[in-house]
């Protein structure tokens, strides 16, 4: 890629421009990522949907960060989950996990999410800049997913520290990545043992106990699923709440529409997922045979990276694709993926973002960016689109 990589651009304008250049170069491109790995980037909406459902585009552990440095036991302990495996293994895992992670369990969280949101907003100080990430968009989802899984309060910061490194693995040295991943697996396994000895009414105890006939989750499957649920269950939602707030503050006409009609909150969340969602790409995959997409043939054995950011801005799919419009009726974005790997936790993420955003914009009518002339930096990452800090004023 001769132009700047959008994954390493930390300024939003530069990242957006890099994505636009990428999309303009064609729907399928052979590039070398900032990590030094050659891949095929798929950028068009139709093309991304195609590869996300193509049976010859399959998940493979060879795409794991620092693959040559990660011990086999650690690789299996982290990656034996639904996003990293293929049918029929994927079908079996999703069925088992869905039996514990039910819609009823998610819907039952609504009063607690509402309570957590209100409590966090009560604690925000007036009269000084506030970091919304540290004060609101991080503690809300980490509390929700931790309570859902049964993670003790004293372990939550450790979970986040380890998962942040694991999710942005290529950015870190192999040594730092392996150390964090090993510590995370040890923490998860100790928690599993604790739940086995004294099960409670939480999702982790449910995952340990769930069965289909005589089938249950193995130790590696349990560890991997907890990692996936903690990582996907809080980090992406942190980014969603943060970018939703930032985007609305940058588009005051849309914020005014939302405040005038709170029934638009769900649609506003969907538009943020399309316009500036928490994921830039889906988990990379590998071709098991020649794949014909977008007028290009990707040979067998190649790494494929579907870019949902450019797909969600494809003018061939979305009218006014570069506009942020919370009244947009078309919600067919790919922010939660597509096909068999569509995010199982999407209903929970939507619920948390809707509650968080609704309370925030109604509670603080003077909410504004603390430094509107300087955009906050985005994190360097292949997968995630987020910022570590968002300074606002609420008075």
Secondary structure in CASP SS format (residue, H / E / C, confidence):
PFRMAT SS
TARGET T0000
AUTHOR 0000-0000-0000
METHOD secondary structure of the structure
MODEL  1
X C 1.00
X C 1.00
X C 1.00
X C 1.00
X C 1.00
X C 1.00
X C 1.00
X C 1.00
X C 1.00
X C 1.00
X C 1.00
X H 1.00
X H 1.00
X H 1.00
X H 1.00
X H 1.00
X H 1.00
X H 1.00
X H 1.00
X H 1.00
X H 1.00
X H 1.00
X H 1.00
X H 1.00
X C 1.00
X C 1.00
X C 1.00
X E 1.00
X E 1.00
X E 1.00
X E 1.00
X E 1.00
X C 1.00
X C 1.00
X C 1.00
X C 1.00
X C 1.00
X E 1.00
X E 1.00
X E 1.00
X E 1.00
X E 1.00
X C 1.00
X C 1.00
X H 1.00
X H 1.00
X H 1.00
X H 1.00
X H 1.00
X H 1.00
X H 1.00
X H 1.00
X H 1.00
X C 1.00
X C 1.00
X C 1.00
X E 1.00
X E 1.00
X C 1.00
X C 1.00
X H 1.00
X H 1.00
X H 1.00
X C 1.00
X C 1.00
X C 1.00
X H 1.00
X H 1.00
X H 1.00
X C 1.00
X C 1.00
X H 1.00
X H 1.00
X H 1.00
X H 1.00
X H 1.00
X H 1.00
X H 1.00
X H 1.00
X C 1.00
X C 1.00
X H 1.00
X H 1.00
X H 1.00
X C 1.00
X C 1.00
X C 1.00
X C 1.00
X H 1.00
X H 1.00
X H 1.00
X H 1.00
X H 1.00
X H 1.00
X H 1.00
X H 1.00
X H 1.00
X H 1.00
X H 1.00
X H 1.00
X C 1.00
X C 1.00
X H 1.00
X H 1.00
X H 1.00
X H 1.00
X H 1.00
X C 1.00
X C 1.00
X H 1.00
X H 1.00
X H 1.00
X H 1.00
X H 1.00
X H 1.00
X H 1.00
X H 1.00
X H 1.00
X H 1.00
X H 1.00
X H 1.00
X H 1.00
X C 1.00
X C 1.00
X C 1.00
X C 1.00
X C 1.00
X C 1.00
X C 1.00
X E 1.00
X E 1.00
X H 1.00
X H 1.00
X H 1.00
X H 1.00
X H 1.00
X H 1.00
X C 1.00
X H 1.00
X H 1.00
X H 1.00
X H 1.00
X H 1.00
X H 1.00
X H 1.00
X H 1.00
X H 1.00
X H 1.00
X H 1.00
X C 1.00
X C 1.00
X C 1.00
X H 1.00
X H 1.00
X H 1.00
X H 1.00
X H 1.00
X H 1.00
X H 1.00
X H 1.00
X H 1.00
X H 1.00
X H 1.00
X H 1.00
X H 1.00
X H 1.00
X H 1.00
X C 1.00
X H 1.00
X H 1.00
X H 1.00
X C 1.00
X C 1.00
X H 1.00
X H 1.00
X H 1.00
X H 1.00
X H 1.00
X H 1.00
X H 1.00
X H 1.00
X H 1.00
X H 1.00
X H 1.00
X H 1.00
X H 1.00
X H 1.00
X H 1.00
X H 1.00
X H 1.00
X H 1.00
X H 1.00
X H 1.00
X H 1.00
X H 1.00
X H 1.00
X H 1.00
X C 1.00
X C 1.00
X C 1.00
X C 1.00
X C 1.00
X H 1.00
X H 1.00
X H 1.00
X H 1.00
X H 1.00
X H 1.00
X H 1.00
X C 1.00
X C 1.00
X E 1.00
X C 1.00
X C 1.00
X E 1.00
X C 1.00
X C 1.00
X C 1.00
X H 1.00
X H 1.00
X H 1.00
X H 1.00
X H 1.00
X H 1.00
X H 1.00
X H 1.00
X H 1.00
X H 1.00
X H 1.00
X H 1.00
X H 1.00
X H 1.00
X H 1.00
X H 1.00
X H 1.00
X H 1.00
X H 1.00
X H 1.00
X H 1.00
X H 1.00
X H 1.00
X H 1.00
X H 1.00
X H 1.00
X H 1.00
X H 1.00
X H 1.00
X H 1.00
X H 1.00
X H 1.00
X C 1.00
X H 1.00
X H 1.00
X H 1.00
X H 1.00
X H 1.00
X H 1.00
X H 1.00
X H 1.00
X H 1.00
X C 1.00
X H 1.00
X H 1.00
X H 1.00
X H 1.00
X H 1.00
X H 1.00
X H 1.00
X H 1.00
X H 1.00
X H 1.00
X H 1.00
X H 1.00
X H 1.00
X H 1.00
X H 1.00
X C 1.00
X C 1.00
X E 1.00
X C 1.00
X E 1.00
X C 1.00
X C 1.00
X C 1.00
X E 1.00
X E 1.00
X E 1.00
X C 1.00
X C 1.00
X C 1.00
X E 1.00
X E 1.00
X E 1.00
X C 1.00
X C 1.00
X E 1.00
X E 1.00
X E 1.00
X C 1.00
X C 1.00
X C 1.00
X C 1.00
X E 1.00
X E 1.00
X E 1.00
X E 1.00
X E 1.00
X H 1.00
X H 1.00
X H 1.00
X H 1.00
X C 1.00
X C 1.00
X C 1.00
X C 1.00
X C 1.00
X C 1.00
X C 1.00
X C 1.00
X C 1.00
X C 1.00
X C 1.00
X C 1.00
X C 1.00
X C 1.00
X C 1.00
X C 1.00
X C 1.00
X C 1.00
X C 1.00
X C 1.00
X C 1.00
X C 1.00
X C 1.00
X C 1.00
X C 1.00
X C 1.00
X C 1.00
X H 1.00
X H 1.00
X H 1.00
X C 1.00
X C 1.00
X C 1.00
X C 1.00
X H 1.00
X H 1.00
X H 1.00
X H 1.00
X H 1.00
X H 1.00
X H 1.00
X H 1.00
X H 1.00
X H 1.00
X H 1.00
X H 1.00
X H 1.00
X H 1.00
X H 1.00
X H 1.00
X H 1.00
X H 1.00
X C 1.00
X C 1.00
X C 1.00
X C 1.00
X E 1.00
X E 1.00
X C 1.00
X C 1.00
X C 1.00
X C 1.00
X C 1.00
X C 1.00
X C 1.00
X C 1.00
X C 1.00
X C 1.00
X C 1.00
X C 1.00
X C 1.00
X C 1.00
X E 1.00
X C 1.00
X C 1.00
X C 1.00
X C 1.00
X C 1.00
X C 1.00
X E 1.00
X E 1.00
X E 1.00
X C 1.00
X C 1.00
END
